Amino acid sequence: MFEPKPTARADMTAGALYAVTGEGGWTYYGQVTSEKKVGFFHRRDRETVAAELVLTGPIMTVTSVAYPSITRALRAGCWRKLGRFRLADELCAPLPSVQWPVGTLTVTVWVGDGPDHDTRVEDPAIQDMELMAVWDAVEHIPARLTADFGTEEASWHVGGPIWRERRIKEEIAQRSDQPCHQLPADWVPTSKR
């Protein structure tokens, strides 16, 4: 945890860099993109390090985080703003994301502000793309960072990329006898990663 800042407000300006408290006492780092998403770096530390060390590393994931929840996280000491820096190279271009409507296996790939093409959820080209969703900085992001970093076993219900979202649906179908949770007849099972 960082020092709580009772009057802090989220800075969603491209290049704003945050240190984020994760599970297990780890500190992760996220930078705001020009699309107002947060790109999290594939780096974690026990103590916060200089921004220059963070910004040269690879990106782990880019996702939408609810702006009010970032303000809440800053005020509670769960996130800390490190400043504004030049946007990391990997975060300069918009990354595709996938819109998956409930009750269908047909999904829409979005690039930037608009739809690009439709495909099916098992399309190998989209498995590592992010599901369109908005995450809460305090309630969701710590577990999400653990899952994305991939060292410790993550909770089975943490989604994000399409391949994990598909595995969640399979797990729910196995755990429930409710008809609404059963998989469609043309479902293609995920392979174990």
C-alpha positions in Angstrom: 0.0 0.0 0.0 1.0 3.5 -0.7 0.3 6.7 1.3 -3.4 7.5 0.9 -4.1 10.8 -0.9 -7.6 11.9 0.2 -7.9 14.6 -2.6 -6.2 12.7 -5.4 -7.9 12.4 -8.8 -7.3 10.1 -11.7 -5.1 11.5 -14.4 -6.1 10.0 -17.7 -3.7 12.0 -19.8 -1.7 9.8 -22.2 1.7 9.0 -20.5 0.5 9.2 -16.9 2.3 6.4 -15.1 0.9 4.6 -12.0 2.4 2.2 -9.5 -0.3 -0.3 -8.6 -0.6 -2.5 -5.5 -1.1 -6.1 -6.5 -1.7 -9.4 -4.7 1.1 -10.8 -2.6 2.7 -7.5 -1.9 3.8 -6.9 -5.5 3.9 -3.5 -7.1 3.0 -3.4 -10.8 3.0 -0.4 -13.2 0.5 0.9 -15.6 0.6 3.8 -18.2 -2.4 5.6 -19.6 -2.7 5.3 -23.4 -4.0 7.8 -25.9 -7.2 5.8 -25.9 -7.5 6.3 -22.1 -6.8 2.6 -21.5 -4.1 1.4 -19.1 -1.2 -0.6 -20.4 0.4 -2.7 -17.7 4.0 -3.6 -17.9 5.4 -7.1 -17.5 7.3 -6.1 -14.4 6.7 -6.3 -10.7 8.8 -5.3 -7.7 8.6 -5.4 -4.0 9.5 -1.7 -3.8 8.6 1.0 -6.4 11.5 1.6 -8.9 12.3 4.6 -11.2 10.0 5.1 -14.1 12.9 4.8 -16.6 13.3 1.2 -15.6 9.6 0.5 -16.1 9.0 2.3 -19.4 11.6 0.2 -21.3 10.0 -3.1 -20.5 7.5 -5.1 -22.4 3.7 -4.6 -22.1 1.8 -7.4 -20.4 -1.8 -6.3 -21.1 -3.8 -3.2 -22.1 -7.3 -2.9 -20.6 -10.0 -0.4 -19.7 -10.1 0.7 -16.1 -13.0 2.7 -14.7 -11.8 6.2 -14.2 -13.7 6.7 -10.9 -12.2 3.6 -9.5 -8.7 4.9 -10.2 -9.5 8.0 -8.2 -10.8 5.7 -5.4 -7.6 3.6 -5.6 -5.4 6.7 -5.4 -7.3 8.1 -2.4 -7.1 4.7 -0.6 -3.4 4.2 -1.3 -3.8 1.2 -3.6 -2.4 3.2 -6.6 0.2 6.0 -6.7 0.8 8.4 -9.6 4.5 8.4 -10.5 4.2 11.3 -13.0 3.7 11.8 -16.8 6.2 10.4 -19.2 6.7 9.7 -22.9 4.3 6.9 -23.9 5.9 3.5 -24.1 6.4 2.5 -27.8 4.2 -0.6 -27.5 1.3 1.7 -26.3 1.4 4.2 -29.2 -0.8 2.2 -31.6 -4.4 1.1 -30.7 -4.6 -2.6 -29.8 -7.6 -4.6 -31.0 -10.2 -5.8 -28.6 -13.1 -8.2 -28.9 -16.8 -7.5 -28.3 -18.5 -10.8 -27.4 -22.3 -10.4 -27.1 -24.1 -12.7 -24.6 -25.7 -15.8 -26.2 -23.6 -15.9 -29.4 -20.3 -17.4 -30.6 -19.9 -14.6 -33.1 -17.7 -11.8 -31.9 -16.6 -8.4 -33.4 -13.0 -7.3 -33.4 -12.6 -3.6 -32.8 -9.5 -1.6 -33.7 -9.4 2.0 -32.4 -12.9 3.5 -32.4 -14.7 1.2 -34.6 -15.5 -2.4 -35.6 -13.1 -4.1 -37.9 -14.5 -7.5 -38.7 -16.7 -10.4 -37.3 -15.4 -13.8 -36.5 -16.1 -16.8 -34.2 -14.9 -16.9 -30.7 -12.5 -19.9 -31.4 -10.6 -18.0 -34.1 -6.9 -18.6 -33.3 -6.1 -15.0 -34.4 -8.1 -13.5 -31.5 -7.2 -15.7 -28.5 -4.8 -13.2 -27.0 -7.0 -10.2 -27.7 -8.7 -8.4 -24.8 -12.4 -8.9 -24.2 -14.1 -5.5 -24.2 -14.8 -4.8 -20.5 -14.1 -2.2 -17.9 -12.2 -3.3 -14.8 -12.3 -1.8 -11.3 -8.9 -0.5 -10.1 -9.4 -1.8 -6.5 -11.7 -4.8 -6.9 -10.5 -6.4 -10.1 -7.0 -5.2 -11.2 -4.9 -6.9 -8.5 -6.2 -10.4 -9.3 -6.1 -9.6 -13.0 -2.4 -8.6 -12.8 -1.6 -11.9 -11.0 -3.3 -13.8 -13.7 -1.6 -11.9 -16.5 1.9 -12.1 -14.9 1.5 -15.9 -14.9 3.9 -16.9 -12.1 1.4 -17.8 -9.4 -1.8 -19.7 -10.0 -4.6 -17.2 -10.5 -8.3 -17.5 -9.5 -10.2 -19.5 -12.1 -12.7 -16.7 -12.7 -10.3 -14.0 -13.7 -10.9 -13.2 -17.4 -9.3 -10.8 -19.8 -8.0 -12.3 -23.0 -10.4 -14.4 -25.1 -8.8 -17.7 -24.3 -9.3 -17.2 -20.6 -12.8 -16.0 -21.0 -13.6 -19.2 -22.9 -12.1 -21.3 -20.1 -14.3 -19.4 -17.6 -17.4 -20.3 -19.6 -16.3 -23.9 -19.7 -15.7 -24.0 -16.0 -19.1 -22.4 -15.2 -20.8 -24.9 -17.5 -19.1 -27.8 -15.5 -20.1 -26.3 -12.1 -23.7 -25.5 -13.0 -26.7 -27.5 -14.1 -28.6 -24.3 -15.0 -29.6 -24.2 -18.7 -28.4 -20.7 -19.1 -24.8 -21.8 -18.3 -24.6 -24.7 -20.7 -22.4 -24.4 -23.7 -23.9 -24.4 -27.2 -23.7 -27.6 -29.3 -21.2 -26.0 -31.7 -18.8 -24.9 -28.9 -15.1 -25.6 -29.7 -13.3 -26.6 -26.4 -10.2 -24.5 -25.4 -6.9 -26.2 -25.3 -5.0 -26.1 -22.0 -2.4 -23.3 -21.9 
